[in-house]
């Protein structure tokens, strides 16, 4: 048998958080005498002085600080278990909150959402389209249930979905295409680069900036593509976003000696898989399946590598 209970630790934490027994009683709807008795019983059971009263306020001793720090973890875990039970009791959730980095292929996303809509027509979807660390920020803030990102997120593990190929492109009439020799990084720095702003509020990063003398920063990849087609600069963009423009001759890949293509692995991260409802789990499965199909359909053509 354990000497103390989670309820005793909860009462102690309330005393510390609210500065006294009476204040704690009001906060957790128990009498001050009940809380006082529970805390003293806790101290007696452990054989350690946890609280000391100075004036009208109660303060933790050094031993109390160490013990409550450990107990706080238990309280958080207990709350998490209760939250999971509540989610399971509710059944299907009312909405799924999804963040998808703008580099993820729209075709794969649309396919997953179409299957989700057929299976869960009444469940709402909140879709965010972050850039770079903006997705991690949404995850940390508890804004989303699922995140698709190419960035690593500290404290979370992701499942790889697919590899996105970036290519450096510009309008065919852009000065970068007027040279008859392969170009280097030094050549690029004399021209305007279009970059996409990191959507995280705390970040000042711009995606892929090469310290070009001229830089235009935009908030969405589609804006960058539109500017590229109008001959307003060069940029590295996901190949799937410019396939049509390349085929029609609106854009052309810049002939670089090195670094003309880049590959980035996109991953799926769950905010808390244990708390997910059936709809969230189903959407995650559909995103994986759609990514597999898309990746299989867009494998490089080994016989014609220049087209891959």
BELLINFEN-V94159 format. One record per helix or strand of 2 or more residues. SS is the DSSP state (h for helix, s for strand). FROM is the first residue (numbers start at 0). TO is the last residue. If there is no record, write none. Layout:
# BELLINFEN-V94159
ss=SS from=FROM to=TO
ss=SS from=FROM to=TO
This chain:
# BELLINFEN-V94159
ss=h from=5 to=17
ss=h from=20 to=27
ss=h from=31 to=45
ss=s from=50 to=53
ss=s from=56 to=59
ss=h from=61 to=89
ss=s from=94 to=99
ss=h from=105 to=118
ss=s from=123 to=127
ss=h from=133 to=139
ss=s from=145 to=148
ss=s from=157 to=169
ss=h from=174 to=176
ss=h from=184 to=187
ss=s from=191 to=196
ss=s from=205 to=206
ss=s from=213 to=217
ss=h from=220 to=228
ss=s from=233 to=237
ss=h from=238 to=247
ss=s from=251 to=252
ss=s from=260 to=269
ss=h from=272 to=274
ss=h from=277 to=296
ss=h from=301 to=306
